[in-house]
Amino acid sequence: MLGWVLALACAAGAVIALADVQTPARVILTPLFLLVVPGAAVAGMLRDRDPLAALTVAAAASLTLNVLLAEAMLLFGAWSPRAGVATVAVLGGFMWVLRTLYRGSSTHTEQGAGSR
C-alpha cells in the first residue's frame, strides 16, 4: 500500500514539474520524484542482494545521478527543471527495462547451467 502511495506521489511530482503547475505541493513532490525514481530503479536491480546494502547503493546512485545531471546541464548551459525531470524519468524507465531484461535472462541462464 505504501509503495503505491509513493509511486502516485512521484508520478504527481513529475506531472506537476512537466506541466509547470505552480502549487505548494511542487516543492515536496518534485524532489521526491527526483530522489525516489533512480533509487527505486537501482534497488530493483539489486533485489537479490542484502536489503541494507541495496538501499545504500540505491540512495548513493540516486544522489549521484541527480548531481551529475545538474552539473551537465549547467556545464552545457541547458539548465531546465522540466528537462531534468524528463531525463530522470527516461533514465528510470531505461533502468526498469534493463532490470526486466536481466531478470528474464537470468532465469534462462540458471536453468541452462543446471543441465550441464
Beta strands, then each sheet from edge to edge (+ up, - down):
end
